[in-house]
């Protein structure tokens, strides 16, 4: 007889981000001049299986509403962490290192208050 044990590896639970922290994160990622484009946001939200509540809203409010609703459902900030990782994937910035550095610095300023940083 063979005994098989499946190990379930779970991501550590990130505490929920406050509304203020989440608004600040969304302000960086969806900034009118230097943030993600609307189509980039649509793609990232779909990839992470996050419903887009109001595609006609401003990018900042649209992203905030999507994240706050999903965070409330999951009772964790993991969805916010996943979105940041996806949005800040270095491959997206191969032709614009300055934009990557600028967004990362702005996000790290906010994340530092939560005890996190983006490498």
MMTF fields as JSON, N, C-alpha, C and O atoms, coordinates in Angstrom:
{
  "mmtfVersion": "1.0.0",
  "mmtfProducer": "UNKNOWN",
  "numBonds": 475,
  "numAtoms": 476,
  "numGroups": 119,
  "numChains": 1,
  "numModels": 1,
  "chainsPerModel": [1],
  "groupsPerChain": [119],
  "chainIdList": ["A"],
  "bondAtomList": [4, 2, 8, 6, 12, 10, 16, 14, 20, 18, 24, 22, 28, 26, 32, 30, 36, 34, 40, 38, 44, 42, 48, 46, 52, 50, 56, 54, 60, 58, 64, 62, 68, 66, 72, 70, 76, 74, 80, 78, 84, 82, 88, 86, 92, 90, 96, 94, 100, 98, 104, 102, 108, 106, 112, 110, 116, 114, 120, 118, 124, 122, 128, 126, 132, 130, 136, 134, 140, 138, 144, 142, 148, 146, 152, 150, 156, 154, 160, 158, 164, 162, 168, 166, 172, 170, 176, 174, 180, 178, 184, 182, 188, 186, 192, 190, 196, 194, 200, 198, 204, 202, 208, 206, 212, 210, 216, 214, 220, 218, 224, 222, 228, 226, 232, 230, 236, 234, 240, 238, 244, 242, 248, 246, 252, 250, 256, 254, 260, 258, 264, 262, 268, 266, 272, 270, 276, 274, 280, 278, 284, 282, 288, 286, 292, 290, 296, 294, 300, 298, 304, 302, 308, 306, 312, 310, 316, 314, 320, 318, 324, 322, 328, 326, 332, 330, 336, 334, 340, 338, 344, 342, 348, 346, 352, 350, 356, 354, 360, 358, 364, 362, 368, 366, 372, 370, 376, 374, 380, 378, 384, 382, 388, 386, 392, 390, 396, 394, 400, 398, 404, 402, 408, 406, 412, 410, 416, 414, 420, 418, 424, 422, 428, 426, 432, 430, 436, 434, 440, 438, 444, 442, 448, 446, 452, 450, 456, 454, 460, 458, 464, 462, 468, 466, 472, 470],
  "bondOrderList": [1, 1, 1, 1, 1, 1, 1, 1, 1, 1, 1, 1, 1, 1, 1, 1, 1, 1, 1, 1, 1, 1, 1, 1, 1, 1, 1, 1, 1, 1, 1, 1, 1, 1, 1, 1, 1, 1, 1, 1, 1, 1, 1, 1, 1, 1, 1, 1, 1, 1, 1, 1, 1, 1, 1, 1, 1, 1, 1, 1, 1, 1, 1, 1, 1, 1, 1, 1, 1, 1, 1, 1, 1, 1, 1, 1, 1, 1, 1, 1, 1, 1, 1, 1, 1, 1, 1, 1, 1, 1, 1, 1, 1, 1, 1, 1, 1, 1, 1, 1, 1, 1, 1, 1, 1, 1, 1, 1, 1, 1, 1, 1, 1, 1, 1, 1, 1, 1],
  "groupList": [{"groupName": "UNK", "atomNameList": ["N", "CA", "C", "O"], "elementList": ["N", "C", "C", "O"], "formalChargeList": [0, 0, 0, 0], "bondAtomList": [1, 0, 2, 1, 3, 2], "bondOrderList": [1, 1, 2], "singleLetterCode": "X", "chemCompType": "L-PEPTIDE LINKING"}],
  "groupTypeList": [0, 0, 0, 0, 0, 0, 0, 0, 0, 0, 0, 0, 0, 0, 0, 0, 0, 0, 0, 0, 0, 0, 0, 0, 0, 0, 0, 0, 0, 0, 0, 0, 0, 0, 0, 0, 0, 0, 0, 0, 0, 0, 0, 0, 0, 0, 0, 0, 0, 0, 0, 0, 0, 0, 0, 0, 0, 0, 0, 0, 0, 0, 0, 0, 0, 0, 0, 0, 0, 0, 0, 0, 0, 0, 0, 0, 0, 0, 0, 0, 0, 0, 0, 0, 0, 0, 0, 0, 0, 0, 0, 0, 0, 0, 0, 0, 0, 0, 0, 0, 0, 0, 0, 0, 0, 0, 0, 0, 0, 0, 0, 0, 0, 0, 0, 0, 0, 0, 0],
  "groupIdList": [1, 2, 3, 4, 5, 6, 7, 8, 9, 10, 11, 12, 13, 14, 15, 16, 17, 18, 19, 20, 21, 22, 23, 24, 25, 26, 27, 28, 29, 30, 31, 32, 33, 34, 35, 36, 37, 38, 39, 40, 41, 42, 43, 44, 45, 46, 47, 48, 49, 50, 51, 52, 53, 54, 55, 56, 57, 58, 59, 60, 61, 62, 63, 64, 65, 66, 67, 68, 69, 70, 71, 72, 73, 74, 75, 76, 77, 78, 79, 80, 81, 82, 83, 84, 85, 86, 87, 88, 89, 90, 91, 92, 93, 94, 95, 96, 97, 98, 99, 100, 101, 102, 103, 104, 105, 106, 107, 108, 109, 110, 111, 112, 113, 114, 115, 116, 117, 118, 119],
  "secStructList": [7, 7, 7, 7, 7, 7, 7, 7, 7, 7, 7, 7, 7, 7, 7, 7, 7, 7, 2, 2, 2, 2, 2, 2, 2, 2, 2, 2, 2, 6, 7, 6, 6, 6, 1, 7, 7, 2, 2, 2, 2, 2, 2, 2, 2, 2, 2, 6, 6, 7, 7, 7, 1, 7, 6, 6, 1, 7, 2, 2, 2, 2, 2, 2, 2, 2, 2, 2, 2, 2, 2, 2, 2, 2, 6, 1, 1, 2, 2, 2, 2, 2, 2, 2, 2, 2, 2, 6, 7, 4, 4, 4, 4, 6, 6, 7, 2, 2, 2, 2, 2, 2, 2, 2, 2, 2, 2, 2, 2, 2, 2, 2, 6, 6, 6, 7, 7, 7, 7],
  "xCoordList": [0.843, 0.0, 0.895, 1.879, 0.552, 1.309, 0.506, -0.683, 1.171, 0.522, 0.923, 2.11, -0.046, 0.221, -0.274, -1.414, 0.575, 0.201, 0.352, 1.431, -0.733, -0.701, -0.473, -1.232, 0.554, 0.831, 0.144, 0.262, -0.555, -1.207, -0.373, -0.239, 0.175, 0.98, 0.091, -0.436, -0.065, -0.907, -0.059, 0.919, -0.46, 0.191, -0.178, -1.331, 0.77, 0.424, -0.659, -0.681, -1.53, -2.608, -2.077, -1.497, -2.289, -1.927, -3.134, -4.244, -2.946, -4.082, -4.707, -4.031, -5.996, -6.695, -6.043, -5.638, -5.956, -5.463, -6.605, -7.764, -6.292, -7.319, -7.794, -7.141, -8.922, -9.442, -8.437, -8.242, -7.807, -6.839, -5.621, -5.154, -5.109, -3.959, -4.327, -3.557, -5.501, -5.932, -6.161, -5.81, -6.739, -6.926, -5.584, -5.444, -4.603, -3.277, -2.614, -1.988, -2.749, -2.203, -2.872, -2.197, -4.195, -4.924, -4.564, -4.522, -4.303, -3.89, -2.589, -2.419, -1.678, -0.397, -0.624, -0.204, -1.286, -1.422, -2.336, -2.181, -3.276, -4.228, -4.085, -5.02, -2.93, -2.687, -2.967, -2.635, -3.579, -3.965, -2.773, -2.862, -1.656, -0.493, 0.44, 0.936, 0.678, 1.724, 1.236, 2.043, -0.067, -0.6, -0.883, -0.594, -1.447, -1.856, -2.909, -3.68, -2.942, -4.003, -5.275, -5.232, -6.388, -7.655, -7.623, -8.126, -7.039, -6.98, -6.028, -6.278, -4.935, -4.042, -4.772, -4.623, -5.562, -6.324, -7.328, -7.467, -8.019, -8.999, -8.328, -8.855, -7.183, -6.45, -5.995, -6.149, -5.439, -4.938, -6.087, -5.985, -7.173, -8.322, -8.864, -9.183, -8.967, -9.464, -8.507, -8.944, -7.207, -6.212, -6.282, -6.059, -6.597, -6.678, -8.091, -8.348, -9.006, -10.393, -11.06, -11.764, -10.818, -11.426, -12.478, -12.145, -13.742, -14.779, -14.523, -14.101, -14.781, -14.641, -16.016, -16.884, -16.235, -17.584, -18.196, -19.394, -17.4, -17.938, -16.908, -16.151, -16.871, -15.862, -15.906, -14.949, -17.002, -17.107, -16.599, -16.502, -16.275, -15.747, -14.328, -13.705, -13.829, -12.432, -11.578, -12.012, -10.383, -9.519, -9.276, -9.338, -9.004, -8.697, -9.861, -9.672, -11.062, -12.234, -12.618, -13.043, -12.466, -12.755, -11.867, -12.349, -10.573, -9.633, -9.917, -9.9, -10.174, -10.474, -11.709, -11.682, -12.783, -14.023, -13.822, -14.336, -13.084, -12.825, -12.045, -12.377, -11.019, -10.176, -10.856, -10.721, -11.58, -12.223, -13.294, -13.465, -14.011, -15.044, -14.414, -14.879, -13.37, -12.738, -12.044, -12.08, -11.422, -10.761, -11.787, -11.506, -12.963, -14.02, -14.511, -14.824, -14.578, -15.012, -14.016, -14.403, -12.737, -11.696, -11.213, -10.542, -11.56, -11.133, -9.616, -9.071, -8.934, -7.475, -7.029, -7.782, -5.786, -5.203, -4.442, -3.754, -4.565, -3.824, -4.148, -3.269, -5.395, -5.767, -5.046, -4.677, -4.848, -4.127, -2.662, -2.076, -2.082, -0.706, -0.534, 0.444, -1.491, -1.422, -1.524, -0.822, -2.399, -2.543, -1.28, -0.846, -0.691, 0.552, 1.635, 2.359, 1.753, 2.764, 2.542, 3.493, 1.306, 1.002, 1.262, 1.853, 0.82, 1.001, 2.465, 2.88, 3.246, 4.647, 5.592, 6.789, 5.08, 5.926, 6.975, 6.619, 8.259, 9.312, 9.25, 9.733, 8.685, 8.585, 7.748, 7.974, 6.8, 5.963, 6.769, 6.321, 7.926, 8.688, 10.033, 10.924, 10.192, 11.48, 11.884, 13.073, 10.905, 11.238, 11.078, 11.203, 10.797, 10.631, 11.021, 10.166, 12.311, 12.83, 12.517, 12.309, 12.483, 12.208, 10.785, 10.555, 9.839, 8.459, 8.359, 7.669, 9.044, 9.058, 9.599, 8.989, 10.746, 11.361, 10.449, 10.33, 9.821, 8.939, 7.728, 7.397, 7.072, 5.913, 6.319, 5.631, 7.442, 7.898, 8.19, 7.809, 8.855, 9.163, 7.876, 7.764, 6.915, 5.645, 4.893, 4.348, 4.863, 4.192, 4.916, 4.277, 6.24, 7.001, 6.788, 6.822, 6.572, 6.273, 4.988, 4.912, 3.992, 2.714, 2.86, 2.42, 3.476, 3.598, 4.434, 4.236, 5.352, 6.187, 5.335, 5.661, 4.257, 3.358, 2.619, 2.082, 2.598, 1.912, 2.914, 2.52, 4.199, 5.221, 5.694, 6.277, 5.448, 5.839, 6.715, 6.811, 7.348, 8.066, 8.079, 7.968, 8.215, 8.261, 9.699, 10.271, 10.29, 11.681, 11.879, 13.01],
  "yCoordList": [-1.165, 0.0, 1.237, 1.297, 2.222, 3.46, 4.581, 4.75, 5.326, 6.469, 7.729, 8.001, 8.477, 9.722, 10.881, 10.884, 11.847, 13.032, 14.247, 14.521, 14.956, 16.182, 17.352, 17.558, 18.095, 19.279, 20.475, 20.713, 21.205, 22.418, 23.593, 23.835, 24.306, 25.481, 26.701, 26.953, 27.438, 28.616, 29.875, 29.909, 30.883, 32.18, 32.767, 32.665, 33.371, 34.009, 35.063, 35.73, 35.199, 36.169, 37.567, 37.813, 38.453, 39.854, 40.537, 40.418, 41.248, 41.952, 42.929, 43.44, 43.177, 44.11, 45.494, 45.959, 46.121, 47.49, 48.426, 48.154, 49.514, 50.491, 51.191, 51.127, 51.847, 52.593, 53.649, 53.847, 54.319, 55.368, 54.779, 55.322, 53.674, 53.006, 52.549, 52.733, 51.956, 51.455, 52.598, 52.481, 53.686, 54.849, 55.371, 55.729, 55.414, 55.904, 54.979, 55.444, 53.681, 52.706, 52.884, 52.893, 53.024, 53.206, 54.522, 54.599, 55.559, 56.847, 56.708, 57.341, 55.89, 55.682, 54.839, 55.216, 53.703, 52.769, 53.287, 52.898, 54.151, 54.632, 56.137, 56.781, 56.681, 58.103, 58.45, 57.689, 59.601, 60.018, 60.121, 59.715, 60.662, 60.876, 59.675, 59.33, 59.04, 58.009, 56.643, 55.736, 56.483, 55.212, 54.229, 54.478, 53.126, 52.114, 52.694, 53.569, 52.213, 52.626, 51.87, 50.889, 52.322, 51.636, 50.203, 49.308, 49.973, 48.602, 47.729, 46.536, 48.314, 47.548, 47.135, 46.006, 48.055, 47.726, 46.621, 45.688, 46.72, 45.694, 44.332, 43.341, 44.28, 43.021, 42.46, 41.266, 43.309, 42.849, 42.374, 41.324, 43.131, 42.713, 41.369, 40.5, 41.201, 39.935, 38.79, 37.7, 39.03, 38.0, 37.519, 36.343, 38.446, 38.11, 37.73, 37.519, 37.643, 37.259, 38.208, 37.782, 39.498, 40.533, 41.233, 41.824, 41.166, 41.839, 43.343, 43.984, 43.884, 45.315, 45.926, 45.808, 46.585, 47.001, 48.073, 48.034, 49.019, 50.126, 50.58, 51.516, 49.933, 50.272, 51.722, 52.192, 52.436, 53.822, 54.834, 56.023, 54.379, 55.289, 55.721, 55.16, 56.726, 57.089, 55.894, 55.069, 55.798, 54.648, 54.467, 53.352, 55.543, 55.497, 54.931, 54.051, 55.445, 54.987, 53.562, 52.766, 53.265, 51.923, 50.883, 49.842, 51.168, 50.245, 50.126, 49.024, 51.24, 51.225, 50.377, 49.527, 50.596, 49.845, 48.347, 47.525, 48.0, 46.581, 45.941, 44.842, 46.623, 46.059, 46.046, 45.076, 47.099, 47.156, 46.073, 45.467, 45.834, 44.786, 43.398, 42.576, 43.142, 41.821, 41.62, 40.525, 42.66, 42.563, 42.244, 41.449, 42.852, 42.58, 41.133, 40.501, 40.616, 39.232, 38.245, 37.263, 38.504, 37.562, 37.819, 36.978, 38.993, 39.389, 39.405, 39.122, 39.745, 39.855, 40.845, 41.186, 41.296, 42.2, 41.475, 42.105, 40.155, 39.38, 39.809, 39.807, 40.175, 40.592, 41.881, 42.07, 42.757, 44.008, 43.693, 44.242, 42.809, 42.39, 41.75, 42.016, 40.904, 40.246, 41.266, 41.16, 42.25, 43.267, 44.103, 44.411, 44.469, 45.241, 44.431, 44.962, 43.155, 42.314, 42.234, 42.316, 42.077, 41.98, 43.308, 43.335, 44.396, 45.719, 46.126, 46.852, 45.654, 46.051, 44.965, 45.004, 44.021, 42.993, 43.694, 44.41, 43.49, 44.208, 44.027, 44.888, 42.96, 42.741, 43.842, 44.187, 44.385, 45.466, 46.744, 47.624, 46.843, 48.094, 47.973, 48.79, 46.98, 46.786, 47.983, 48.217, 48.737, 49.902, 51.228, 52.302, 51.14, 52.376, 52.159, 52.093, 52.051, 51.807, 52.96, 52.741, 54.172, 55.33, 55.278, 55.629, 54.84, 54.716, 53.656, 53.852, 52.538, 51.485, 52.033, 51.854, 52.699, 53.239, 54.256, 54.265, 55.094, 56.122, 55.499, 55.88, 54.542, 53.873, 53.081, 53.106, 52.38, 51.581, 52.486, 52.164, 53.603, 54.531, 55.068, 55.14, 55.438, 55.968, 54.892, 55.175, 53.671, 52.584, 52.252, 52.003, 52.244, 51.919, 52.945, 52.595, 54.19, 55.206, 54.841, 54.974, 54.384, 53.986, 52.659, 52.526, 51.684, 50.345, 50.347, 49.494, 51.278, 51.348, 51.558, 51.041, 52.306, 52.526, 51.244, 51.143, 50.275, 48.998, 47.903, 46.779, 48.229, 47.252, 46.418, 45.351, 46.893, 46.16, 47.029, 48.242, 46.38, 47.125, 46.29, 45.064, 46.983, 46.355, 46.416, 47.499, 45.254, 45.202, 45.557, 45.552],
  "zCoordList": [0.0, 0.0, 0.0, 0.737, -0.828, -0.914, -0.287, -0.557, 0.539, 1.187, 0.443, 0.261, 0.025, -0.693, 0.147, 0.61, 0.338, 1.102, 0.198, -0.329, 0.033, -0.752, 0.195, 1.141, -0.065, 0.743, 0.112, -1.09, 0.913, 0.437, 0.919, 2.118, -0.031, 0.296, 0.119, -0.964, 1.181, 1.125, 1.279, 2.026, 0.564, 0.684, 2.047, 2.467, 2.734, 4.008, 3.777, 2.742, 4.726, 4.597, 4.907, 5.964, 3.973, 4.152, 4.786, 4.266, 5.896, 6.494, 5.498, 4.605, 5.664, 4.776, 4.841, 5.906, 3.702, 3.63, 4.033, 3.719, 4.718, 5.074, 3.799, 2.757, 3.904, 2.748, 2.289, 1.09, 3.236, 2.896, 2.195, 1.194, 2.719, 2.082, 0.677, -0.266, 0.544, -0.759, -1.747, -2.921, -1.286, -2.164, -2.658, -3.827, -1.772, -2.159, -3.172, -4.125, -2.97, -3.923, -5.282, -6.312, -5.288, -6.542, -7.217, -8.445, -6.423, -6.993, -7.775, -8.818, -7.28, -7.983, -9.233, -10.327, -9.066, -10.187, -11.297, -12.455, -10.958, -11.962, -12.221, -12.697, -11.911, -12.147, -13.607, -14.515, -13.813, -15.164, -16.107, -17.266, -15.621, -16.485, -16.56, -17.633, -15.413, -15.398, -14.946, -14.745, -14.784, -14.305, -15.428, -16.599, -15.035, -15.999, -16.931, -16.537, -18.15, -19.068, -18.705, -17.961, -19.223, -18.979, -19.462, -18.784, -20.625, -21.152, -20.336, -20.164, -19.832, -18.956, -17.68, -17.213, -17.118, -15.914, -16.195, -15.404, -17.307, -17.677, -17.774, -17.269, -18.411, -18.575, -17.235, -16.977, -16.386, -15.083, -14.2, -13.566, -14.153, -13.349, -13.828, -13.017, -15.136, -15.687, -15.368, -14.999, -15.51, -15.241, -13.789, -13.502, -12.881, -11.459, -11.026, -9.84, -11.996, -11.739, -10.74, -9.824, -10.943, -10.115, -10.981, -12.008, -10.568, -11.364, -11.469, -10.506, -12.639, -12.891, -12.675, -13.541, -11.524, -11.15, -12.037, -12.315, -12.479, -13.265, -14.286, -14.028, -15.435, -16.449, -16.934, -17.548, -16.667, -17.134, -16.111, -16.416, -14.905, -13.876, -14.234, -15.135, -13.516, -13.686, -13.272, -12.468, -13.811, -13.528, -12.045, -11.528, -11.377, -9.95, -9.134, -8.294, -9.391, -8.659, -9.05, -8.212, -10.304, -10.812, -10.136, -9.691, -10.062, -9.435, -7.941, -7.393, -7.287, -5.857, -5.571, -4.68, -6.309, -6.079, -6.309, -5.55, -7.343, -7.618, -6.474, -6.03, -6.002, -4.942, -3.583, -2.838, -3.249, -1.932, -1.819, -0.761, -2.915, -2.897, -2.769, -1.98, -3.534, -3.466, -2.12, -1.559, -1.61, -0.313, 0.78, 1.677, 0.711, 1.694, 1.582, 2.592, 0.364, 0.165, 0.743, 1.377, 0.525, 0.949, 2.368, 2.968, 2.902, 4.248, 4.383, 5.449, 3.27, 3.288, 2.22, 1.309, 2.356, 1.375, 0.275, -0.529, 0.238, -0.766, -2.197, -3.059, -2.451, -3.796, -4.177, -5.336, -3.213, -3.473, -3.77, -4.703, -2.971, -3.214, -4.582, -5.281, -4.965, -6.275, -7.404, -8.409, -7.236, -8.271, -8.394, -9.504, -7.271, -7.314, -8.012, -8.854, -7.673, -8.315, -9.819, -10.596, -10.226, -11.655, -12.367, -13.446, -11.761, -12.381, -12.44, -13.343, -11.471, -11.394, -11.908, -11.622, -12.645, -13.245, -14.124, -15.061, -13.825, -14.567, -16.085, -16.82, -16.555, -18.001, -18.655, -19.815, -17.928, -18.465, -18.717, -19.452, -18.124, -18.133, -18.844, -18.613, -19.695, -20.356, -21.21, -21.43, -21.687, -22.509, -21.759, -22.348, -20.445, -19.685, -18.222, -17.339, -17.991, -16.636, -15.685, -14.491, -16.203, -15.353, -14.792, -13.635, -15.614, -15.15, -14.06, -13.06, -14.251, -13.228, -11.912, -10.858, -11.979, -10.765, -10.083, -8.858, -10.861, -10.323, -9.616, -8.493, -10.277, -9.66, -8.423, -7.402, -8.526, -7.39, -6.198, -5.073, -6.425, -5.331, -4.696, -3.472, -5.529, -5.011, -4.222, -3.155, -4.738, -4.025, -2.729, -1.707, -2.764, -1.55, -0.441, 0.739, -0.801, 0.202, 0.949, 2.171, 0.213, 0.816, 1.555, 2.697, 0.901, 1.487, 2.759, 3.624, 2.89, 4.091, 5.339, 6.407, 5.209, 6.342, 6.738, 7.841, 5.831, 6.086, 6.454, 6.766, 6.418, 6.744, 5.568, 5.761, 4.344, 3.138, 2.244, 2.426, 1.279, 0.247, -1.024, -0.992, -2.127, -3.44, -3.919, -4.038, -4.195, -4.619, -6.055, -6.542]
}
